[in-house]
Amino acid sequence: MGRKAQTLDKLLSNTTKDGECLRWAKIKDKDGYGITSIKGIKMPAHRAVMSFLGDVSTQYVLHKCTNRDCVNPDHLYLGDQQQNVQDQIDAGTFVRGSKNGKAILDEMSVEHIRSSTFSISALAKYYGVSYYTLWDVKRNRSWKHVK
């Protein structure tokens, strides 16, 4: 991280202007969010910017724009997990189903599981997942986006 950002102006000097967005020009994480440190504490750059404007300790820092590396204070707002998820759904960036890197099943498998007459135990063994995972799939408690 090198130098520690101590002021909002110092943070914003690490950006490039792109339309109305101020895009983080330094280190980014694997998901494209800017990374910085304040007083030796590593954090997302957009969160660091908002911390200069108010208490962010119990809230999410959300983007009005869809640029993950944008740190323009006018494009950021405080919210909760539900708002964060809804923003992701609205922007089409919500990761669910086979888009999740840890998913064992895919949408086609879920369709097969739901239509199958085999027991949940047999299906769980076949697909290499737990009984409870398949129980949730069969009862539409998970993979709800698959009909």
Phi, psi and omega in degrees: 000335179070230181294150179264126179292129183243346180224160177297317179300320179296317178299311184291344177286350179265028183236164170237144181279132178223092187066235178271349182276148169251104188267132181298126185255002181257212184297139177234152178278180183298339180265359177095005178275140177295148179236136175214186175220146174234123181053039177082002181258118180287136180201163175298140183299321180294327177290321178298316179301312181294333180294336176282344184257350180170179181283119181248009191301326184247009184235164174273148172257116187250156180258135171281327176269173182259013179268111183298331182266007179283133178237016178297119181304331178288344180260000183246149174208160180269141179204190180246181183299320181298318177295322179298313179296317180296321176299318179295318178297313181299323182274353181075022181250004180290127183268118176213163179063220185289349175289339177288124183299342181260002182293135175266322179271165170230174185300322180294320178297319180297318177300317179297315181300315183293330181266352185286149176261359176291158179292157178299321179300315180295317179294320179299317178295317181298315184273352178072034177233170183285158176305317185291327175298313180292326178299316178296321179295312182300324183264014177059032176270346173223166182056042183295340180283351178262127182273000000 
